[in-house]
Amino acid sequence: MPRKIALITGASRGLGKNAAQHLAAQGFDIIGTWHSKAGEAQTLASTLENSGARAVMLQLDVGDSASFEAFANTLKTTLNKDFGRDHLDVLVNNAGIGLNVPFAETSEAQFDQMLNIQLKGPFFLTQRLLPLIADNGRIINISTGLTRFTMPGHAAYAAMKGAMEVLTRYQAKELGPRGIRVNILAPGAIETDFGGGLVRDNQQVNAGIASNTALGRVGLPDDIGAAIALLASDGAGWVTGQRLEVSGGMFL
């Protein structure tokens, strides 16, 4: 039986990289995208290849929707040339950046950047890639625990993610006739370099979050990569249109 193929945006580092590793271990071949870290992306591809998966890394700026047509054409060529396939099975809309600025101080430029990367990008990228997603495939969007609980400084970021949660339900409804399951995963605070590595590197912040988490610690990349792999698995075949928070029980 041929291996399934997962496309993960922002796969060169952080949660995208971890998701690629978990999906590869589950039997997926991987197409990852990178924005500026070509070297890290190729290192990941080599690691995945050494583990038995096929892996290709493509450049993509999810904040530049004008580039999506060319990216889709490159993806189609890659699927045929490197995988002998016409379709991918799973799309993980992971790429993004953080913003920690109070609502009263958020500039229009910062808002527009969040809009382009966190909402407009995945909206139109997914739309453009629909012909390349197999029937009965999966789309996994990424949100944040900050859409349920609030922490000052994240208004613009969380607002875009809240919109992604609504979009996910519409995608699940409208793509249901093709058997495509669409869900959104909402991580809590995770020890990565996201947002400058604040949660990972600031022990006071780390300890404060852990004290407000039911399981008594901050999340790790493996917690999220494993959850993404779970949503991509056959066992999640009857799950669609859902928000899954993976936060260890933050602020319950």
Number of C-alpha atoms within 10 A of each C-alpha: 3 9 15 19 27 27 27 26 27 29 31 27 19 19 27 26 22 22 27 32 24 20 25 24 15 17 16 25 26 29 24 26 25 24 17 13 14 15 11 15 24 18 13 23 25 15 14 20 16 11 12 13 21 20 25 21 23 20 17 20 20 28 23 13 19 13 13 21 14 11 19 17 13 13 20 18 15 18 19 12 11 11 21 10 16 16 22 26 21 27 24 26 25 25 27 21 14 14 19 14 16 14 12 8 9 16 13 9 9 15 16 14 18 24 19 19 20 29 23 20 23 25 19 16 22 20 12 15 19 16 14 19 22 17 18 15 22 26 25 22 24 24 26 24 23 20 19 12 12 12 12 10 16 18 21 24 26 24 18 21 25 19 15 21 24 14 20 25 18 14 21 22 15 13 18 16 11 13 16 23 28 29 26 28 22 21 24 24 25 25 19 18 14 18 12 12 12 17 22 19 13 11 11 11 13 19 15 13 20 19 14 16 20 13 13 14 20 23 25 18 17 16 17 24 20 18 18 27 21 15 23 26 15 9 9 13 15 7 12 23 19 16 19 18 20 20 23 20 16 24 15 8
